Amino acid sequence: MAILKNGPNGGFSGRVGSVVGYQWRGKDVIRGLPRFTSKKRSPAQLANQLKMKLTQQFLKSCITFIRDGFKHEAEQRVMSAFNVAMSYNKKQAITGEYPNLVFDYSKALVSMGGVPAMKDGTAVWTDAGLKLEWSNDTGKDGADRVDNLWVLLFYPEYETCEACFNGASRDKGEAIITVRPYYLGKPVHIYTSFVRYNGSDISPSTYIGSLT
């Protein structure tokens, strides 16, 4: 049974036949219920299923960063941040041919927006943590000197992430990212983003590389 919230011309909440009505971000939306079938899946369907699985495994490991990193893009598209991240990475970060599909970390994005991304980023392990260096491109193409550094570290051996928010400003050109002692020096994939000082927008993430 469904309930009409605003009369016959309004949205509804609940199930009607094969669809469900609900509110999302103040909007009335409907979605179809999943259909179950005994029909054998085609190779294309199986490939898509595997792409989703591989992408979800990565995104769920760093879900907090993803929610913030795709927040602004999601608001523009009226979608969830996770779905925007899923849509991009499933298309761009999967390589190979089914059934030999792999998630390519170098092609992944963990943030999306209009702020200029990091230029000439490099990273190296030190006794104090991960040292990042980059070119100070303040004033070029809208890059602001006080854009704030965010860093995501993904440890493939453990399929887990560490995130650094509120890091150094763009004009500093370098930063030391402290990590848990257990992860110091471990294989890691490194992503960086710059955020406006007021949080109004973010850059597309930059893949700095993989350290071992």
Disulfide bonds with the S-S distance in Angstrom:
none
